[in-house]
Amino acid sequence: MEKIELTIDGKKVEAEKGTTILNAAQKVGIEIPTLCHFKLHDMNIENKPGGCRICVVEVEGRKNLAPSCITEVTQGMVINTRNIRVLNARKTVLKLIVSDHPFDCLVCAKSGNCELQHLANQCGIREIPYQGEKSTYRKDTSPSIIRDVDKCIMCRRCEMMCNEVQTVGALSAVNRGFMSVVAPAFEMDLEKSPCTYCGQCVSVCPTGALTEVDHTNEILRALSDKTKTVIIQTAPAV
């Protein structure tokens, strides 16, 4: 395999031809933040639409910033991942994403486990200077999964998981521009789609756009209700 030599943040790096800047940086311990990128190493399946632009880096000699998850390394490339230009660009992009996001983190099911929330904290975002129209979409509650598409950032991880890993084909990108969302065909409810409720889309969603239906409180109320008898079924001893 052809080897390529490049420099990332002053470090000399050697990578195979075809390697992305993101993967080359990760191999030498340089962390580049991502949102839409997601890789299943064991299955060699990678989601990298290059849409969120959180992973941008500066490549010397290139006018615009490069999305590191889809830009392949070239011989002699010199890359900066954390200079002022890059950090300001990431923060601006993140503010734009958050500006079209509901501000209900305290009551969101993903609060504390939300990648968007984590990045916003990491970047020190405390105010959103961008005001304007927000995209809105109806909430879809199925027996197992809740789709709150107002929180969707179009990373399309769920689409990759549903189509390429589980091969169910229940989710895909629909509409264009500001009104684009990930949804079942013809924007039907999840309950009427081919969805099998495997839950793998929920497991890879970086925000609260996809969450599981939680019956914990109902169970706790039932357990504390003295008018009810709890029966626990166990497997017979072998």
C-alpha positions in Angstrom: 0.0 0.0 0.0 1.4 3.4 -1.0 2.4 5.5 2.0 1.9 9.3 2.2 3.8 11.7 4.4 2.1 14.8 5.8 2.2 17.1 8.7 -0.7 17.6 11.2 -0.3 20.3 13.9 3.4 20.2 13.5 3.6 16.3 13.8 5.0 14.3 11.0 2.5 11.6 10.1 2.6 8.7 7.7 -0.7 7.4 6.3 -1.9 5.0 3.6 -3.2 6.5 0.3 -6.9 7.0 0.5 -6.9 7.8 4.2 -9.0 10.8 5.3 -7.5 13.6 7.3 -9.8 12.7 10.2 -8.5 9.1 10.3 -4.9 10.1 9.9 -5.2 12.6 12.8 -7.0 10.0 15.0 -4.1 7.5 14.5 -1.6 9.9 16.1 -3.9 11.0 18.9 -5.2 14.3 17.4 -8.8 14.7 18.2 -11.1 16.5 15.6 -14.7 17.0 16.7 -17.4 15.4 14.5 -21.2 15.1 14.4 -22.3 13.4 11.2 -19.3 11.1 11.0 -19.8 7.7 12.5 -17.7 4.5 11.9 -18.5 0.9 12.7 -15.0 -0.5 12.7 -15.9 -4.2 12.9 -18.3 -4.0 10.0 -16.1 -1.5 8.0 -19.1 0.7 7.5 -18.7 4.5 7.7 -21.1 7.3 7.7 -19.4 10.4 6.3 -21.8 12.7 4.3 -19.5 15.7 5.2 -22.6 17.7 6.0 -22.2 19.1 9.5 -18.9 20.8 8.8 -17.9 20.6 12.4 -14.7 18.6 11.5 -13.2 21.4 9.2 -9.5 21.9 9.2 -7.1 24.2 7.5 -4.9 22.8 4.7 -2.1 25.1 3.8 -2.4 26.3 0.2 -6.2 25.7 0.1 -8.4 28.8 0.2 -11.4 27.2 2.0 -11.4 25.0 5.1 -11.6 21.3 4.4 -14.1 18.8 6.0 -11.6 16.3 7.4 -14.0 13.3 7.3 -14.2 13.2 3.5 -10.9 14.9 2.5 -8.1 12.4 1.6 -4.5 13.1 2.5 -2.0 13.9 -0.2 1.8 13.9 -0.2 3.4 16.8 1.7 0.0 18.1 3.0 0.3 20.5 5.9 -2.8 20.6 8.1 -3.8 22.8 11.1 -6.7 21.4 13.2 -6.8 24.0 16.0 -5.7 27.4 14.9 -8.0 30.5 15.4 -9.5 30.3 11.9 -10.5 26.7 12.4 -11.9 27.2 15.9 -13.9 30.2 14.9 -15.4 28.4 11.9 -16.4 25.4 14.0 -18.0 27.6 16.6 -19.9 29.6 14.0 -21.2 26.4 12.4 -22.2 25.0 15.7 -24.1 28.2 16.6 -26.0 28.0 13.4 -26.9 24.3 14.1 -28.0 25.2 17.7 -30.0 28.2 16.4 -32.4 25.8 14.6 -32.6 23.5 17.6 -35.3 23.4 20.5 -34.0 24.9 23.7 -35.4 22.2 26.0 -32.2 20.5 27.1 -33.3 20.1 30.7 -36.3 18.0 29.8 -34.8 16.2 26.8 -34.3 12.5 27.1 -30.8 12.8 25.7 -29.7 15.5 28.1 -26.2 14.7 29.4 -25.8 12.1 26.6 -26.2 14.5 23.7 -23.3 15.0 21.3 -24.6 18.4 20.2 -24.9 19.5 23.8 -21.4 18.2 24.6 -19.9 20.1 21.7 -21.7 23.3 22.6 -20.3 23.1 26.1 -16.9 22.3 24.8 -17.0 25.4 22.6 -18.3 27.6 25.3 -21.5 28.5 23.5 -23.7 30.6 25.9 -25.7 32.7 23.5 -27.0 32.4 20.0 -26.7 35.6 17.9 -28.7 34.2 15.0 -32.4 34.8 15.1 -34.9 33.8 12.5 -37.3 31.1 11.4 -36.9 27.6 12.8 -37.8 24.4 11.0 -40.7 22.6 12.5 -42.0 19.1 12.1 -44.7 17.0 13.7 -43.7 14.6 16.4 -44.1 10.9 15.6 -44.6 8.5 18.5 -44.7 4.8 17.7 -45.1 2.0 20.2 -41.3 1.9 20.7 -39.6 5.0 19.2 -40.2 8.7 19.4 -39.2 10.8 16.4 -38.8 14.5 17.4 -37.5 15.7 14.1 -37.2 19.3 15.3 -34.0 18.1 17.0 -32.7 16.4 13.8 -29.4 17.8 12.6 -29.4 15.7 9.3 -26.3 13.7 10.3 -28.0 10.8 8.6 -26.5 8.2 10.9 -29.9 6.6 11.5 -30.4 6.3 7.7 -27.0 4.5 7.4 -27.8 2.2 10.3 -31.3 1.4 9.0 -30.3 0.8 5.4 -26.7 -0.5 5.4 -26.5 -2.3 8.7 -30.0 -3.5 9.5 -31.1 -3.5 5.8 -34.7 -2.6 6.8 -34.9 0.5 4.6 -37.4 2.4 6.7 -35.6 5.7 6.8 -34.2 8.1 4.1 -33.7 11.8 3.5 -36.8 13.6 2.2 -37.5 17.1 1.0 -34.8 19.6 0.2 -33.0 22.6 1.8 -34.5 24.0 5.0 -37.4 21.5 5.0 -35.2 18.4 4.6 -35.6 15.7 7.2 -34.9 12.0 7.7 -38.2 10.1 7.6 -40.0 7.0 6.3 -41.1 7.1 2.6 -43.8 9.6 1.8 -43.3 11.0 5.4 -45.6 8.3 6.8 -45.6 7.5 10.5 -42.9 5.1 11.7 -45.7 2.7 12.8 -46.9 2.4 9.2 -43.4 2.0 7.8 -41.4 -1.2 7.4 -39.6 -0.3 10.7 -39.0 -3.4 13.0 -38.3 -1.3 16.1 -34.8 -2.7 16.4 -33.7 0.5 18.0 -30.4 0.8 16.2 -31.3 4.2 14.8 -31.9 5.4 18.4 -28.5 4.1 19.5 -26.5 6.2 16.9 -28.6 9.4 17.0 -26.4 12.2 18.4 -29.3 14.3 19.7 -32.8 13.8 21.0 -34.3 13.4 17.5 -34.7 9.6 18.1 -35.4 8.3 21.6 -37.0 5.2 23.0 -40.5 5.1 24.5 -39.8 5.1 28.3 -42.3 3.2 30.6 -40.1 3.5 33.7 -42.5 5.9 35.6 -45.5 3.7 34.7 -43.7 0.6 36.1 -42.7 2.5 39.3 -46.3 3.6 39.8 -47.6 0.1 39.3 -45.0 -1.3 41.8 -46.0 1.2 44.4 -49.7 0.6 44.0 -50.9 -1.5 46.9 -54.1 -2.5 45.1 -52.0 -4.4 42.5 -50.2 -7.7 42.8 -46.8 -8.1 41.1 -46.2 -11.5 39.6 -42.7 -12.4 38.5 -42.3 -15.2 36.1 -39.1 -17.2 36.2 -37.7 -20.0 34.1 -38.1 -23.4 35.7 -34.9 -24.9 37.2 -33.1 -27.4 35.0 
